Amino acid sequence: MSLRREEGGPIARAAGLLFIGLIRIYRYTLSALIGRQCRYLPTCSEYTEDAIRRYGPWPGLWMGMARFSRCNPLGASGFDPVPDTLPEHGRWYKPWRYGRWSGRHIALRPDAD
């Protein structure tokens, strides 16, 4: 199953591949050295890679930055996949609206381990 977005020109596809390459370099070098201690599943780098593949480099990077900003000791934790659709209020000229900047969308499940 391909998550690749069909829209976008060759420049957007090239930029997406470049960012995915940088994410993978980070994941297999620096992340492996400092330890994998992400509060979320999927990890922040996997989340950002999936968001770029689904929605392109511009919205995907903003979604990834929002996710990374939530990954702190006072932030939420748990299962937080990439949304199935882009937010209705997200626009290219208001890219911060692509991201979920708080953890309020993550449901707390008392039966989770």
N, C-alpha and C positions, 0 to 999 in steps of 0.2 A: 504494500500500500504506500503510495507516494503522497507525501504531505506538501509537495512543491506547489506553489501557487502558479497558476497558468498565466496570470496577467503580468505585466511588467516587461520592459524592454531588456535588451542585452546588457545594458549598463547596470540595471537593478539586479539582474541575475548574477553578474560578475561581482558586484558589491556584496550580495548575499553569500556567495561562495567564499569570498575573501574573509568576511566576518566569521563564517562557520569554520574556516581553516584556522583563524586566530583563536577561536574558542577551543577547538580541538588541541591546538598546541598548548594552550593553558591547561586543559584538562589532563593531558598526558605528561606534563612537565611540572609546572609550579604546583598545581593542585595535588599531584602525587607526592610532592616533597613536603608540603605543609600539612597534609592530612585532609581527609574528606570528612568534614563535619557539618554538612549542610542540614539545616533545620527542616527542610522541605523535601518532598518526593514528588516529582523528579528534582534532581539537584538544580541549582541556579544555572549552571552552564548548559545542562540538558534542556531546561526550560527555554532559555534564550535561543538555543539552536532550533528547537521545535517551532518557536514563535517566528523566527526568521524564515524557516522553510514554509510555514503556512501563510504568512502575511507579508513577507518581503522584509528587506533590511531596515527600512525606516520605522514602521510600527513594531517590528520584532525587537529592535534594539531598545526602544522605549519601554516595551513590555518587560524586557530583561532587566533594564535599569530599575524599574519599579520593583520587580521581584528582589533584586539584589539589595535595594534599600530596606526592604522588609526583613532581610536576613540579619537580625541583630539580637542581642540577648533579651531585649524587651519585646521583640516581635512575636508574631504568631508562629505556628509550626504545623506540620501535617501534610496531607495530600493536597497539592495545589497544581493541577494540570493547566496547560495553556487553554484559554477559553475557546469554545467551538466557533464563535463569531467575534468579529471586531466590535468594540463598543459603538453604539449608535452615535455618541457624541464625539468620537475620535475623528480628527481631521489632520491632514498633513501639516497644516499651519498651526495646529494646537496639539502637538504630538504627545504632550504629557497626559492627555486624556486617554491615550491608548492603554496606559498602565493602571494596575490596581495598586495604589500606594499604601493601603492599609491591609491588614489581614482579616477584615470583617467579613469577607466573602467565604472564608474557610469555616465550614460547619464543625462545631465541636461535637464529637461523638463520645458519649460516656462509655460505650462498649468497646472502644478502640484500646489496644494494648499500649 
